[in-house]
């Protein structure tokens, strides 16, 4: 399988419709790199919260499977693009960015804080526990 980033090592930008189609694919992990407060206000279904501003972010990213496909988003696409580029530099091979972020999203969103102990189903990728955040992505 070829790497899913452009020749300059950047994540592939997807519009909301393309991003939604990728979300429906098996084994896809959706990462929300915003703050817990932003996540609580509105997040995509089954998104895993990994706050890019948290000092533990690099350690959390390091625990993820580098071969899995990742869909990364934030409010406007900037933080998620930065996170995606960082992931590619670490050797992740399939990283997509929601171009223009969740503010461009026209699909359904969920509300509410992440609950501690919320675990993925067997075989799913999840970061290690962090203060105030945990998440799942069931496919």
Phi and psi in degrees as GROMACS dihedral restraints (atoms count N, CA, C in turn):
[ dihedral_restraints ]
;  ai    aj    ak    al  type     phi  dphi    fc
    3     4     5     6     1   -80.0    20    10
    4     5     6     7     1   157.5    20    10
    6     7     8     9     1   -70.4    20    10
    7     8     9    10     1   143.2    20    10
    9    10    11    12     1  -101.6    20    10
   10    11    12    13     1    64.6    20    10
   12    13    14    15     1  -152.6    20    10
   13    14    15    16     1   160.5    20    10
   15    16    17    18     1   -77.2    20    10
   16    17    18    19     1   173.9    20    10
   18    19    20    21     1   -62.0    20    10
   19    20    21    22     1   -18.7    20    10
   21    22    23    24     1   -89.8    20    10
   22    23    24    25     1     7.1    20    10
   24    25    26    27     1    78.5    20    10
   25    26    27    28     1    29.4    20    10
   27    28    29    30     1  -105.6    20    10
   28    29    30    31     1   152.3    20    10
   30    31    32    33     1   -64.4    20    10
   31    32    33    34     1   155.6    20    10
   33    34    35    36     1   -81.5    20    10
   34    35    36    37     1   122.9    20    10
   36    37    38    39     1   -77.5    20    10
   37    38    39    40     1   131.5    20    10
   39    40    41    42     1  -123.4    20    10
   40    41    42    43     1   141.1    20    10
   42    43    44    45     1   -73.4    20    10
   43    44    45    46     1   171.4    20    10
   45    46    47    48     1   -56.5    20    10
   46    47    48    49     1   -40.7    20    10
   48    49    50    51     1   -66.8    20    10
   49    50    51    52     1   -44.0    20    10
   51    52    53    54     1   -65.5    20    10
   52    53    54    55     1   -40.1    20    10
   54    55    56    57     1   -61.4    20    10
   55    56    57    58     1   -44.6    20    10
   57    58    59    60     1   -62.1    20    10
   58    59    60    61     1   -40.4    20    10
   60    61    62    63     1   -64.2    20    10
   61    62    63    64     1   -41.1    20    10
   63    64    65    66     1   -64.4    20    10
   64    65    66    67     1   -35.0    20    10
   66    67    68    69     1   -60.7    20    10
   67    68    69    70     1   -28.5    20    10
   69    70    71    72     1   -81.5    20    10
   70    71    72    73     1    -8.2    20    10
   72    73    74    75     1   -77.9    20    10
   73    74    75    76     1   148.4    20    10
   75    76    77    78     1   -63.0    20    10
   76    77    78    79     1   146.0    20    10
   78    79    80    81     1    67.4    20    10
   79    80    81    82     1    11.9    20    10
   81    82    83    84     1   -81.2    20    10
   82    83    84    85     1   136.1    20    10
   84    85    86    87     1  -110.9    20    10
   85    86    87    88     1   126.5    20    10
   87    88    89    90     1   -99.5    20    10
   88    89    90    91     1   122.2    20    10
   90    91    92    93     1  -111.5    20    10
   91    92    93    94     1   126.5    20    10
   93    94    95    96     1  -102.0    20    10
   94    95    96    97     1   116.4    20    10
   96    97    98    99     1  -102.3    20    10
   97    98    99   100     1    21.0    20    10
   99   100   101   102     1   -87.4    20    10
  100   101   102   103     1  -174.4    20    10
  102   103   104   105     1   -79.2    20    10
  103   104   105   106     1   161.2    20    10
  105   106   107   108     1   -58.4    20    10
  106   107   108   109     1   -34.0    20    10
  108   109   110   111     1   -66.5    20    10
  109   110   111   112     1   -42.1    20    10
  111   112   113   114     1   -65.7    20    10
  112   113   114   115     1   -41.7    20    10
  114   115   116   117     1   -59.4    20    10
  115   116   117   118     1   -44.4    20    10
  117   118   119   120     1   -61.0    20    10
  118   119   120   121     1   -36.8    20    10
  120   121   122   123     1   -67.5    20    10
  121   122   123   124     1   -41.1    20    10
  123   124   125   126     1  -171.0    20    10
  124   125   126   127     1   131.5    20    10
  126   127   128   129     1  -147.3    20    10
  127   128   129   130     1   161.4    20    10
  129   130   131   132     1   -77.7    20    10
  130   131   132   133     1   152.1    20    10
  132   133   134   135     1   -55.0    20    10
  133   134   135   136     1   131.1    20    10
  135   136   137   138     1    64.5    20    10
  136   137   138   139     1    16.6    20    10
  138   139   140   141     1   -67.9    20    10
  139   140   141   142     1   140.0    20    10
  141   142   143   144     1   -94.2    20    10
  142   143   144   145     1   125.8    20    10
  144   145   146   147     1   -85.4    20    10
  145   146   147   148     1   119.9    20    10
  147   148   149   150     1  -133.3    20    10
  148   149   150   151     1    92.6    20    10
  150   151   152   153     1   -64.0    20    10
  151   152   153   154     1   113.8    20    10
  153   154   155   156     1   -64.2    20    10
  154   155   156   157     1   -21.8    20    10
  156   157   158   159     1   -83.9    20    10
  157   158   159   160     1    -9.6    20    10
  159   160   161   162     1   -75.1    20    10
  160   161   162   163     1   131.2    20    10
  162   163   164   165     1   -57.6    20    10
  163   164   165   166     1   -21.2    20    10
  165   166   167   168     1   -83.3    20    10
  166   167   168   169     1    -4.0    20    10
  168   169   170   171     1   -52.0    20    10
  169   170   171   172     1   -49.4    20    10
  171   172   173   174     1   -58.4    20    10
  172   173   174   175     1   -39.7    20    10
  174   175   176   177     1   -67.1    20    10
  175   176   177   178     1   -38.2    20    10
  177   178   179   180     1   -65.9    20    10
  178   179   180   181     1   -44.3    20    10
  180   181   182   183     1   -62.1    20    10
  181   182   183   184     1   -38.2    20    10
  183   184   185   186     1   -63.2    20    10
  184   185   186   187     1   -21.0    20    10
  186   187   188   189     1   -83.6    20    10
  187   188   189   190     1   -10.0    20    10
  189   190   191   192     1   -82.6    20    10
  190   191   192   193     1   154.4    20    10
  192   193   194   195     1   -72.2    20    10
  193   194   195   196     1   116.8    20    10
  195   196   197   198     1   -69.6    20    10
  196   197   198   199     1   -15.6    20    10
  198   199   200   201     1   -92.9    20    10
  199   200   201   202     1    -8.6    20    10
  201   202   203   204     1   -79.4    20    10
  202   203   204   205     1   153.8    20    10
  204   205   206   207     1   -81.3    20    10
  205   206   207   208     1   133.5    20    10
  207   208   209   210     1  -120.8    20    10
  208   209   210   211     1   132.9    20    10
  210   211   212   213     1  -109.6    20    10
  211   212   213   214     1   116.7    20    10
  213   214   215   216     1  -114.5    20    10
  214   215   216   217     1   135.9    20    10
  216   217   218   219     1  -145.0    20    10
  217   218   219   220     1   160.3    20    10
  219   220   221   222     1  -143.3    20    10
  220   221   222   223     1  -154.6    20    10
  222   223   224   225     1   -70.7    20    10
  223   224   225   226     1   -51.6    20    10
  225   226   227   228     1  -122.6    20    10
  226   227   228   229     1    -0.7    20    10
  228   229   230   231     1   102.2    20    10
  229   230   231   232     1    -9.6    20    10
  231   232   233   234     1   -78.2    20    10
  232   233   234   235     1   -53.2    20    10
  234   235   236   237     1   -63.6    20    10
  235   236   237   238     1   -37.9    20    10
  237   238   239   240     1   -69.4    20    10
  238   239   240   241     1   -35.3    20    10
  240   241   242   243     1   -64.0    20    10
  241   242   243   244     1   -43.0    20    10
  243   244   245   246     1   -62.1    20    10
  244   245   246   247     1   -44.9    20    10
  246   247   248   249     1   -62.7    20    10
  247   248   249   250     1   -43.0    20    10
  249   250   251   252     1   -63.3    20    10
  250   251   252   253     1   -41.5    20    10
  252   253   254   255     1   -64.1    20    10
  253   254   255   256     1   -41.2    20    10
  255   256   257   258     1   -60.2    20    10
  256   257   258   259     1   -43.4    20    10
  258   259   260   261     1   -61.5    20    10
  259   260   261   262     1   -42.5    20    10
  261   262   263   264     1   -63.0    20    10
  262   263   264   265     1   -40.3    20    10
  264   265   266   267     1   -62.1    20    10
  265   266   267   268     1   -28.1    20    10
  267   268   269   270     1   -84.5    20    10
  268   269   270   271     1    -4.1    20    10
  270   271   272   273     1   105.7    20    10
  271   272   273   274     1     6.2    20    10
  273   274   275   276     1   -66.7    20    10
  274   275   276   277     1   140.9    20    10
  276   277   278   279     1  -106.9    20    10
  277   278   279   280     1   -14.4    20    10
  279   280   281   282     1  -139.4    20    10
  280   281   282   283     1    93.9    20    10
  282   283   284   285     1  -129.0    20    10
  283   284   285   286     1   125.9    20    10
  285   286   287   288     1  -121.4    20    10
  286   287   288   289     1   143.8    20    10
  288   289   290   291     1  -114.6    20    10
  289   290   291   292     1   134.3    20    10
  291   292   293   294     1   -76.0    20    10
  292   293   294   295     1   102.0    20    10
  294   295   296   297     1   -59.3    20    10
  295   296   297   298     1   130.4    20    10
  297   298   299   300     1    70.2    20    10
  298   299   300   301     1     8.0    20    10
  300   301   302   303     1    66.3    20    10
  301   302   303   304     1  -168.6    20    10
  303   304   305   306     1   -67.6    20    10
  304   305   306   307     1   -19.5    20    10
  306   307   308   309     1   -67.3    20    10
  307   308   309   310     1   -17.7    20    10
  309   310   311   312     1   -93.3    20    10
  310   311   312   313     1    -6.4    20    10
  312   313   314   315     1   -71.7    20    10
  313   314   315   316     1   131.2    20    10
  315   316   317   318     1  -110.1    20    10
  316   317   318   319     1    -5.8    20    10
  318   319   320   321     1   -84.5    20    10
  319   320   321   322     1  -173.1    20    10
  321   322   323   324     1   -69.4    20    10
  322   323   324   325     1   148.6    20    10
  324   325   326   327     1  -129.7    20    10
  325   326   327   328     1   160.0    20    10
  327   328   329   330     1  -111.9    20    10
  328   329   330   331     1   159.9    20    10
  330   331   332   333     1  -126.5    20    10
  331   332   333   334     1   157.8    20    10
  333   334   335   336     1   118.4    20    10
  334   335   336   337     1   154.7    20    10
  336   337   338   339     1   -74.5    20    10
  337   338   339   340     1   158.2    20    10
  339   340   341   342     1   -72.2    20    10
  340   341   342   343     1   136.7    20    10
  342   343   344   345     1   -97.8    20    10
  343   344   345   346     1   134.1    20    10
  345   346   347   348     1   -60.2    20    10
  346   347   348   349     1   142.1    20    10
  348   349   350   351     1    84.8    20    10
  349   350   351   352     1     0.1    20    10
  351   352   353   354     1   -71.2    20    10
  352   353   354   355     1   110.2    20    10
  354   355   356   357     1  -113.1    20    10
  355   356   357   358     1   151.7    20    10
  357   358   359   360     1   -75.4    20    10
  358   359   360   361     1   162.8    20    10
  360   361   362   363     1   -71.0    20    10
  361   362   363   364     1   160.6    20    10
  363   364   365   366     1   -49.1    20    10
  364   365   366   367     1   134.4    20    10
  366   367   368   369     1    87.9    20    10
  367   368   369   370     1    -1.4    20    10
  369   370   371   372     1   -95.3    20    10
  370   371   372   373     1   154.5    20    10
  372   373   374   375     1   -87.9    20    10
  373   374   375   376     1   136.9    20    10
  375   376   377   378     1  -149.6    20    10
  376   377   378   379     1   146.9    20    10
  378   379   380   381     1   -74.3    20    10
  379   380   381   382     1   165.4    20    10
  381   382   383   384     1   -65.9    20    10
  382   383   384   385     1   164.1    20    10
  384   385   386   387     1   -64.9    20    10
  385   386   387   388     1   142.7    20    10
  387   388   389   390     1  -131.1    20    10
  388   389   390   391     1   160.2    20    10
  390   391   392   393     1   -62.8    20    10
  391   392   393   394     1   118.7    20    10
  393   394   395   396     1    78.2    20    10
  394   395   396   397     1     6.9    20    10
  396   397   398   399     1  -148.9    20    10
  397   398   399   400     1   143.7    20    10
  399   400   401   402     1  -160.4    20    10
  400   401   402   403     1   161.2    20    10
  402   403   404   405     1  -160.4    20    10
  403   404   405   406     1   178.1    20    10
  405   406   407   408     1  -148.7    20    10
  406   407   408   409     1   160.5    20    10
  408   409   410   411     1  -143.0    20    10
  409   410   411   412     1   101.6    20    10
  411   412   413   414     1   -93.9    20    10
  412   413   414   415     1   125.2    20    10
